[in-house]
Amino acid sequence: MEKVIINSSLHKDPELIRIAAGLFGKQSIVASIDVKKDMWGTQWVYTENGRKNMKMEPVEFARKVEDMGAGEILLNNIDADGTYSGL
């Protein structure tokens, strides 16, 4: 196994990262974090296709998933999804 990207399950079952990292190694686990700005320009972590604000800042959440065992973090700016403009 090379890499596994975990996104929605980060919120539904955070223990999944610990289990997967224990089985396959941290280097194989990528935490994908969806980020979107609110109307005031503050970036927040979202889930459920950008419908649910998790009320957590991206850096705070990235540290959390790193502590859980994610070896890599993929930030996805859902405001610019599909525009090739990046984060």
C-alpha positions in Angstrom: 0.0 0.0 0.0 1.3 3.4 -0.9 -1.1 6.1 0.4 -4.6 6.4 1.8 -6.4 9.7 1.9 -8.9 10.1 4.7 -11.3 13.1 4.7 -14.8 12.7 6.0 -13.8 10.0 8.4 -11.5 12.4 10.2 -14.7 13.9 11.7 -16.9 10.8 12.0 -14.3 8.4 13.3 -11.0 10.0 14.3 -9.8 6.7 15.7 -9.5 5.4 12.2 -6.3 7.4 11.6 -4.6 5.8 14.7 -5.7 2.4 13.6 -4.6 2.9 9.9 -1.2 4.4 11.0 -0.6 1.5 13.3 -1.3 -1.0 10.6 0.3 0.6 7.6 2.6 3.3 9.0 2.2 7.1 9.3 3.9 7.6 5.9 0.9 5.9 4.2 -1.8 8.1 5.9 -2.8 11.4 4.3 -5.3 13.6 6.1 -7.3 15.7 3.6 -8.7 18.9 5.2 -11.3 21.0 3.4 -10.9 24.7 4.1 -13.3 27.5 3.3 -13.5 31.2 4.2 -16.5 32.6 5.9 -18.0 36.0 5.0 -15.4 37.8 7.2 -12.5 36.0 5.5 -11.7 33.6 8.3 -10.7 30.2 7.2 -12.5 27.2 8.8 -12.4 23.4 8.4 -15.6 22.1 6.7 -17.0 18.7 6.1 -20.0 17.2 4.3 -19.1 18.7 0.9 -18.6 22.1 2.4 -21.9 22.3 4.1 -20.9 21.8 7.7 -18.5 24.2 9.5 -16.5 22.2 12.1 -15.7 25.5 13.9 -12.0 24.7 13.9 -9.2 26.6 12.3 -7.1 24.6 9.7 -3.8 24.8 11.6 -5.4 23.7 14.8 -7.1 20.7 13.0 -3.9 19.9 11.2 -2.0 19.6 14.5 -4.8 17.4 15.8 -4.7 14.9 12.9 -0.9 14.9 13.0 -1.1 13.9 16.7 -3.6 11.1 15.7 -1.0 9.6 13.3 -1.4 11.3 9.9 1.9 11.3 8.1 0.9 13.9 5.5 -1.7 16.7 5.3 -3.5 17.8 2.1 -5.2 21.1 2.4 -8.1 21.6 -0.1 -9.4 25.2 -0.6 -13.0 24.4 -1.5 -13.7 28.0 -2.4 -11.3 27.5 -5.3 -12.0 23.8 -6.1 -11.5 23.1 -9.8 -10.2 26.6 -10.6 -6.4 25.7 -10.7 -5.7 28.7 -8.5 -4.5 26.7 -5.4 -4.8 27.5 -1.8 
